[in-house]
Amino acid sequence: MGDSSPEVKLEVSSIEESTQVDEFINEQTRAIIANLQKHWMTQYEENQEKVLVEITEKLHQEFLNDLQKIRSELLQEFKEELETMRTELDTKYREDLKIEGAKLLEKHRRDLSEAKKKQWCCECENEAIYHCCWNTAYCSVECQQGHWGTHRRTCRRRKPSPPPIP
């Protein structure tokens, strides 16, 4: 029995040392794991911030690209609508112009026809009511008398024949 006791002491001592070693290792491991966890958390937060900045920049750039695309599409659509409207207005203007031109041409033809049916005063160009000869007419006696000095030389009116001499 005497021999077995030192061995038991040795075993107990080894168990205590082993427990102390285990505790030391556990503390060291915990410290390492805690440091590793802090390091990983720091990296995670830095990476998370970096990724958030990248995503924000990417989304902002996509937004700007979409905005430019929409702006270009709207501008193109506006130009097409403007060109369509210009073409429609131009066509309508030309049609209105043709109609108005035809109306004016018809009015001119009627006015000209009416004017040709009338005779005009040689002196003042008002409508004539007094006729002198085949191509000369006057609107009043005053105009006839005022123009007589010039017209006398070319007048084609038949002069009354002198009474026959007996």
Secondary structure, 3 states (H helix, E strand, C coil): CCCHHHHHHHHHHHHHHHHHHHHHHHHHHHHHHHHHHHHHHHHHHHHHHHHHHHHHHHHHHHHHHHHHHHHHHHHHHHHHHHHHHHHHHHHHHHHHHHHHHHHHHHHHHHHHHHHHCCCECCCCCCECCEEEECCEEECCHHHHHHHHHHHCCCCCCCCCCCCCCC
